[in-house]
Amino acid sequence: MAKTMAVNAGSSSLKFQLLEMPAEQVIAQGVIERIGMDDAIVTIKYGAEINAERLVGHSEDDEHITLSKDGKGKKYENVTAIKNHQQAINFMLQKLTDLGIIKDFNEITGVGHRVVAGGEWFNHSVVVTDEVLAKIDRLADYAPLHNPANAMGIRAFQKLLPDALSVAVFDTSFHQTMPDENFLYALPYEYYTRYGARKYGAHGTSHRYVASRAAELLGKDLKSLKLITLHLGAGASITAIKDGKSLDTSMGFSPLAGVAMATRSGDVDASLVYYIQEREGLSNEEMLNILNKKSGLLGISTISSDMRDLLDVQDTNEHADMAIRIFINRVVKYVGQYVAEMGDVDAIVFTAGIGENSVPVRKMIIDKLNYFGVKLDEEKNNVRGKEVEISTNDSKVKALLIPTNEELMIARDVESLKA
């Protein structure tokens, strides 16, 4: 059997998962954080049944890494100096060898890389060529915090594993099926033709995975379903899926748009942004930093970007309560909008860090959606990180909790391109 690695490279982090394919068995996974510093943190989990439990990680735009569900797996941890991604990847591969997880680097026959922005060039995963890599570089303006790091990871792996198939899996590709009335902004059309000014969305690999799993759980053909998938984590996006395709999604030209998030504002009137900039004397970069890193739950609550912290003090802290209510409000508005767009909905799917693990958040959202026929079973909902239906048996619209598995989707895409 072949070994395939799924990689998510951030500007100062590297998350990975090594899978035996096509058996889809996870062999090891981990994260290297604080790359570029003398105290980089290396965590590698390996051993028996590394599959189900999700814990919080600290890299840029995701909420968890997968760890052993039974406590039998082994864990390697170290703090060491790692100056760049090339050194991080070399350290990680060498450690996989030292730990006996692989005998040599050549056992890894494919590497799939998460790439945030694919623009209109990529509507599916592709084998990385020089031309593909050049386009990823050119799309850096669409995702300046992510694409350069993603490209850096690709180059570093290609240098160390030149014989492994290198595949780029784009967050935006799933959303390339949106009709023009959903992806175009009401701006002068020339801005779209000149600069690609349009909605691209994000989290496409996650939405694609949980939609396919939802169809399997419901015992129906995905193409026959109308689904709304809620990827609720530090980054959050809502997607309407009809006929197995993305019809609309909440994130926009960048991952800043849509619902309120951990530190991102979500949708804001552009005139208000200009108004604040003028009065605060802020540069464009400073304003974008505020919108991306100082807003959302953190900005409103003034105490934390972590939903768990806010829930702990919701009853005694009015700002924490306000932040939670705003988060719920924005999610519910998008769900309502997408029900209207599709004319109906068969199921709502919760995933990602908050969606998978926050019992009260799921309840607050579903309680506001009772009007179109979704009913929560509170006993079923009292669970974290497990694949389960959380609606009542007589619920017209089903509510599902499905832990996302972007790494598996990446590995599957690598396998499909090996043929």
C-alpha positions as CSV (number, residue, x, y, z in Angstrom):
1,M,0.0,0.0,0.0
2,A,1.1,3.6,-0.7
3,K,1.6,6.2,1.9
4,T,0.2,9.7,1.2
5,M,0.8,12.8,3.1
6,A,-1.7,15.6,3.5
7,V,-0.1,19.0,4.2
8,N,-1.3,22.3,5.4
9,A,1.5,24.8,5.5
10,G,1.0,28.2,7.3
11,S,3.3,31.1,7.5
12,S,4.8,29.8,10.8
13,S,3.3,26.3,11.0
14,L,3.1,23.0,9.3
15,K,0.3,20.5,9.9
16,F,0.4,17.1,8.3
17,Q,-1.3,13.7,8.3
18,L,0.2,10.5,6.9
19,L,-2.2,8.0,5.6
20,E,-2.0,4.4,4.2
21,M,-3.9,4.5,0.9
22,P,-6.2,3.3,-0.4
23,A,-7.1,1.8,3.0
24,E,-7.5,5.4,4.3
25,Q,-5.8,4.4,7.5
26,V,-4.1,7.3,9.4
27,I,-0.6,6.3,10.4
28,A,0.6,9.6,12.0
29,Q,-0.2,13.3,12.2
30,G,1.1,16.3,13.8
31,V,2.0,19.9,13.8
32,I,5.1,22.1,13.9
33,E,4.4,25.5,15.3
34,R,6.5,28.7,15.7
35,I,8.6,27.9,12.6
36,G,11.4,30.5,12.3
37,M,12.0,30.7,16.1
38,D,14.3,29.0,18.5
39,D,11.4,27.4,20.5
40,A,9.4,25.8,17.7
41,I,7.0,23.2,19.0
42,V,6.8,19.8,17.4
43,T,4.0,17.3,18.1
44,I,3.6,14.0,16.3
45,K,0.9,11.5,17.2
46,Y,1.1,8.0,15.9
47,G,0.1,4.4,16.7
48,A,-3.2,2.7,17.2
49,E,-6.5,4.1,15.9
50,I,-5.6,7.7,15.3
51,N,-9.0,8.8,14.0
52,A,-11.7,10.4,16.0
53,E,-11.0,12.9,18.7
54,R,-10.3,16.5,17.8
55,L,-8.2,19.0,19.8
56,V,-7.4,22.6,19.4
57,G,-4.2,23.5,17.5
58,H,-2.6,26.9,17.0
59,S,-1.9,27.4,13.4
60,E,-3.4,30.3,11.4
61,D,-6.8,29.3,10.2
62,D,-7.9,26.0,11.6
63,E,-9.1,24.7,14.9
64,H,-7.9,21.2,15.4
65,I,-5.6,18.3,14.7
66,T,-6.7,14.7,15.0
67,L,-5.5,12.6,17.9
68,S,-6.0,9.1,19.2
69,K,-9.5,8.3,20.4
70,D,-8.5,5.4,22.6
71,G,-5.4,6.7,24.4
72,K,-3.3,3.9,23.0
73,G,-1.5,6.0,20.4
74,K,2.0,7.3,21.0
75,K,3.0,11.0,21.1
76,Y,6.3,12.6,20.4
77,E,6.8,16.2,21.6
78,N,9.8,18.5,21.4
79,V,10.8,22.1,21.5
80,T,13.7,23.0,19.2
81,A,15.0,25.7,16.9
82,I,13.6,25.4,13.4
83,K,14.5,28.3,11.2
84,N,12.3,27.7,8.1
85,H,9.9,25.4,6.4
86,Q,12.6,23.4,4.6
87,Q,14.2,22.6,7.9
88,A,10.7,21.8,9.5
89,I,9.9,19.3,6.8
90,N,13.3,17.7,6.9
91,F,13.0,17.4,10.7
92,M,9.5,16.0,10.5
93,L,10.4,13.4,7.8
94,Q,13.6,12.4,9.7
95,K,11.5,12.0,12.9
96,L,9.0,9.8,11.2
97,T,11.9,7.6,10.2
98,D,13.5,7.7,13.7
99,L,10.2,6.7,15.3
100,G,9.8,3.7,12.9
101,I,6.7,5.2,11.3
102,I,8.4,4.9,7.9
103,K,11.5,3.1,6.9
104,D,12.7,5.7,4.4
105,F,11.3,8.8,2.6
106,N,10.6,6.9,-0.6
107,E,7.7,5.1,1.1
108,I,5.7,8.4,0.7
109,T,4.5,8.3,-2.9
110,G,2.2,11.2,-2.8
111,V,1.9,14.6,-1.1
112,G,-1.3,16.6,-1.2
113,H,-1.1,20.3,-0.3
114,R,-3.9,22.5,0.9
115,V,-3.8,25.7,-1.1
116,V,-6.3,28.5,-0.1
117,A,-6.8,30.5,-3.3
118,G,-7.1,28.9,-6.7
119,G,-9.0,31.7,-8.3
120,E,-10.8,30.8,-11.5
121,W,-7.9,28.8,-12.8
122,F,-8.6,25.8,-10.7
123,N,-12.0,24.1,-10.3
124,H,-10.5,20.8,-9.1
125,S,-7.3,19.4,-7.5
126,V,-4.3,19.2,-9.9
127,V,-0.8,17.7,-10.1
128,V,1.7,20.4,-9.3
129,T,3.8,21.6,-12.3
130,D,5.9,24.6,-12.7
131,E,3.0,26.3,-14.4
132,V,0.6,25.5,-11.5
133,L,3.1,26.7,-8.9
134,A,3.6,30.0,-10.8
135,K,-0.2,30.5,-10.8
136,I,-0.3,29.8,-7.0
137,D,2.3,32.5,-6.6
138,R,0.3,34.9,-8.8
139,L,-2.8,34.3,-6.7
140,A,-1.0,35.4,-3.5
141,D,-2.9,38.8,-3.6
142,Y,-6.1,36.8,-3.2
143,A,-4.8,35.1,0.0
144,P,-1.7,36.9,1.2
145,L,-1.6,35.1,4.6
146,H,-1.9,31.7,3.0
147,N,-0.9,31.2,-0.6
148,P,2.8,32.2,-0.1
149,A,3.1,29.7,2.8
150,N,1.3,27.0,0.8
151,A,3.7,27.5,-2.1
152,M,6.6,27.4,0.3
153,G,5.5,24.1,1.6
154,I,5.1,22.6,-1.9
155,R,8.6,23.7,-2.9
156,A,10.1,22.3,0.3
157,F,8.5,18.9,-0.1
158,Q,9.4,18.7,-3.8
159,K,13.0,19.2,-2.8
160,L,13.0,16.4,-0.2
161,L,10.6,14.1,-2.0
162,P,11.2,14.6,-5.7
163,D,9.7,11.3,-6.8
164,A,6.4,11.7,-4.9
165,L,3.4,12.9,-6.8
166,S,2.7,16.5,-5.7
167,V,-0.9,17.6,-5.8
168,A,-2.5,21.0,-5.0
169,V,-6.0,20.9,-3.4
170,F,-7.7,24.3,-3.4
171,D,-10.1,25.6,-0.8
172,T,-11.8,27.6,-3.5
173,S,-12.3,24.9,-6.2
174,F,-15.5,23.5,-4.8
175,H,-17.2,26.9,-5.0
176,Q,-16.4,27.3,-8.7
177,T,-19.9,25.9,-9.5
178,M,-21.6,29.0,-8.1
179,P,-23.8,30.8,-10.7
180,D,-22.7,34.4,-11.6
181,E,-25.5,36.0,-9.7
182,N,-24.0,34.5,-6.6
183,F,-20.3,35.1,-7.2
184,L,-20.3,38.5,-8.8
185,Y,-20.4,41.7,-6.8
186,A,-22.5,44.6,-8.0
187,L,-19.4,46.6,-9.0
188,P,-18.3,47.9,-12.4
189,Y,-18.0,44.7,-14.5
190,E,-14.5,45.7,-15.7
191,Y,-13.2,45.1,-12.1
192,Y,-14.1,41.4,-12.5
193,T,-12.6,41.1,-16.0
194,R,-9.4,43.0,-15.1
195,Y,-8.7,41.9,-11.5
196,G,-10.9,38.9,-10.8
197,A,-13.0,40.8,-8.3
198,R,-15.6,38.3,-7.3
199,K,-16.6,35.9,-4.5
200,Y,-14.3,32.8,-4.3
201,G,-15.3,31.3,-0.9
202,A,-13.1,29.1,1.3
203,H,-13.2,25.8,3.3
204,G,-14.3,24.1,0.1
205,T,-12.5,20.8,1.0
206,S,-14.3,20.7,4.3
207,H,-17.8,21.5,2.8
208,R,-17.2,18.9,0.1
209,Y,-16.3,16.2,2.7
210,V,-19.2,16.7,5.1
211,A,-21.7,17.0,2.3
212,S,-20.7,13.6,0.9
213,R,-20.8,12.1,4.4
214,A,-24.2,13.6,5.0
215,A,-25.6,12.0,1.9
216,E,-24.2,8.6,3.1
217,L,-25.7,9.0,6.6
218,L,-29.0,9.9,5.1
219,G,-28.8,7.1,2.6
220,K,-29.5,9.3,-0.3
221,D,-27.8,10.5,-3.5
222,L,-25.9,13.7,-2.8
223,K,-27.2,15.1,-6.1
224,S,-30.8,14.7,-4.8
225,L,-30.2,16.7,-1.6
226,K,-30.4,20.4,-0.6
227,L,-27.8,20.9,2.2
228,I,-26.5,23.8,4.3
229,T,-23.1,23.0,5.7
230,L,-21.9,25.1,8.7
231,H,-18.1,25.1,9.0
232,L,-17.9,26.9,12.4
233,G,-14.4,27.4,13.8
234,A,-11.9,30.2,14.2
235,G,-12.6,30.7,10.5
236,A,-16.3,30.2,9.7
237,S,-18.3,29.8,6.5
238,I,-21.7,28.6,5.5
239,T,-22.4,26.9,2.2
240,A,-25.6,26.1,0.3
241,I,-25.1,22.8,-1.6
242,K,-27.7,21.8,-4.3
243,D,-27.4,18.9,-6.7
244,G,-24.0,18.1,-5.1
245,K,-22.6,21.4,-6.0
246,S,-21.8,24.7,-4.2
247,L,-24.6,27.1,-5.0
248,D,-23.6,29.9,-2.6
249,T,-21.2,30.5,0.2
250,S,-20.7,33.1,2.9
251,M,-17.0,33.9,2.5
252,G,-16.2,36.3,-0.3
253,F,-13.2,37.5,-2.3
254,S,-11.2,36.6,0.8
255,P,-11.9,34.7,4.0
256,L,-12.8,38.0,5.7
257,A,-16.3,38.2,4.5
258,G,-19.4,36.4,5.8
259,V,-20.4,35.6,9.4
260,A,-18.6,37.0,12.4
261,M,-15.6,34.8,13.3
262,A,-13.0,34.4,16.1
263,T,-11.1,37.6,15.1
264,R,-12.6,38.4,11.7
265,S,-15.4,40.9,11.4
266,G,-17.4,39.2,8.7
267,D,-19.6,41.4,6.5
268,V,-19.1,45.2,7.2
269,D,-20.3,48.2,5.2
270,A,-17.3,49.4,3.2
271,S,-18.2,53.0,3.9
272,L,-17.9,52.3,7.6
273,V,-14.4,51.0,7.1
274,Y,-13.4,54.2,5.3
275,Y,-15.1,56.3,8.0
276,I,-13.1,54.6,10.8
277,Q,-9.9,54.7,8.8
278,E,-10.2,58.5,8.3
279,R,-10.9,59.2,11.9
280,E,-8.3,56.9,13.4
281,G,-5.6,57.8,10.8
282,L,-5.2,54.1,9.9
283,S,-3.3,52.8,6.8
284,N,-5.0,50.2,4.6
285,E,-2.7,47.5,6.2
286,E,-3.6,48.6,9.7
287,M,-7.3,48.6,8.9
288,L,-7.1,45.1,7.3
289,N,-5.3,43.9,10.4
290,I,-8.1,45.2,12.6
291,L,-10.7,43.5,10.5
292,N,-8.9,40.2,10.3
293,K,-7.2,39.9,13.7
294,K,-8.9,42.3,16.2
295,S,-12.6,42.0,15.4
296,G,-15.2,39.2,15.5
297,L,-15.7,37.5,18.9
298,L,-12.6,39.1,20.2
299,G,-13.5,42.6,19.1
300,I,-17.1,42.5,20.5
301,S,-16.3,40.6,23.7
302,T,-13.1,42.5,24.4
303,I,-11.8,39.5,26.3
304,S,-11.3,36.4,24.0
305,S,-11.6,35.0,20.5
306,D,-12.4,31.6,21.9
307,M,-16.1,30.6,22.0
308,R,-15.5,28.4,25.1
309,D,-14.2,31.3,27.1
310,L,-17.2,33.4,26.2
311,L,-19.7,30.7,27.0
312,D,-18.0,30.3,30.4
313,V,-18.9,33.9,31.3
314,Q,-21.9,34.5,29.2
315,D,-24.3,34.9,32.2
316,T,-22.1,37.5,33.9
317,N,-20.3,39.4,31.1
318,E,-22.6,41.4,28.8
319,H,-19.9,41.8,26.1
320,A,-19.3,38.0,26.0
321,D,-23.1,37.5,25.7
322,M,-23.3,40.1,23.0
323,A,-20.5,38.5,21.0
324,I,-22.2,35.1,21.2
325,R,-25.6,36.6,20.2
326,I,-24.0,38.3,17.2
327,F,-22.2,35.1,16.1
328,I,-25.5,33.1,16.3
329,N,-27.4,35.9,14.6
330,R,-25.1,36.0,11.6
331,V,-25.1,32.2,11.1
332,V,-28.9,32.1,11.3
333,K,-29.2,34.9,8.7
334,Y,-27.1,33.1,6.2
335,V,-28.9,29.8,6.8
336,G,-32.3,31.6,6.2
337,Q,-30.9,33.2,3.1
338,Y,-29.8,29.9,1.7
339,V,-33.1,28.1,2.5
340,A,-34.8,30.8,0.5
341,E,-32.2,30.5,-2.4
342,M,-32.7,26.7,-2.6
343,G,-36.4,26.8,-2.0
344,D,-36.1,24.2,0.8
345,V,-33.4,22.3,2.7
346,D,-33.1,18.6,3.6
347,A,-30.4,18.8,6.2
348,I,-28.1,21.2,8.1
349,V,-24.6,20.0,8.9
350,F,-22.4,21.2,11.7
351,T,-18.6,20.8,11.5
352,A,-15.2,22.3,12.5
353,G,-14.1,23.3,16.0
354,I,-17.2,25.1,17.3
355,G,-19.6,23.2,15.1
356,E,-18.3,19.8,16.3
357,N,-17.7,20.6,19.9
358,S,-20.0,23.3,21.2
359,V,-23.3,21.8,22.4
360,P,-24.8,25.2,23.4
361,V,-23.9,26.9,20.1
362,R,-25.6,24.1,18.1
363,K,-28.7,24.4,20.3
364,M,-28.9,28.2,20.0
365,I,-28.7,28.0,16.2
366,I,-31.2,25.2,15.8
367,D,-33.7,26.8,18.3
368,K,-33.8,29.8,15.9
369,L,-34.4,27.6,12.9
370,N,-37.5,25.7,14.2
371,Y,-39.7,27.7,11.9
372,F,-38.7,25.7,8.9
373,G,-39.0,22.3,10.5
374,V,-35.7,21.4,12.2
375,K,-36.1,20.1,15.7
376,L,-33.2,19.4,18.1
377,D,-33.0,16.2,20.2
378,E,-31.1,17.6,23.2
379,E,-29.9,14.2,24.3
380,K,-28.4,13.4,20.9
381,N,-26.9,16.9,20.8
382,N,-25.0,16.3,24.1
383,V,-21.9,15.1,22.3
384,R,-18.6,16.4,21.0
385,G,-16.7,15.4,17.8
386,K,-18.8,12.4,16.9
387,E,-20.7,11.7,13.6
388,V,-24.3,11.7,14.6
389,E,-27.8,13.0,13.8
390,I,-28.8,15.5,16.4
391,S,-32.4,16.2,15.3
392,T,-35.5,14.4,16.5
393,N,-36.9,11.4,14.6
394,D,-39.9,13.5,13.4
395,S,-37.8,16.5,12.4
396,K,-38.7,17.6,8.8
397,V,-35.2,19.0,8.3
398,K,-32.4,16.8,9.6
399,A,-29.5,18.3,11.7
400,L,-26.2,16.4,11.6
401,L,-22.9,16.7,13.4
402,I,-20.1,15.5,11.1
403,P,-16.4,16.0,12.1
404,T,-14.6,17.3,9.0
405,N,-11.7,15.5,7.5
406,E,-10.0,17.7,5.0
407,E,-6.8,15.6,5.2
408,L,-8.7,12.5,4.0
409,M,-10.2,14.4,1.1
410,I,-6.7,15.7,0.2
411,A,-5.3,12.1,0.3
412,R,-8.2,10.9,-1.9
413,D,-7.6,13.6,-4.4
414,V,-3.9,12.5,-4.6
415,E,-4.9,8.9,-5.1
416,S,-7.3,9.9,-7.9
417,L,-4.6,11.7,-9.8
418,K,-2.1,8.8,-9.5
419,A,-4.0,6.8,-12.1
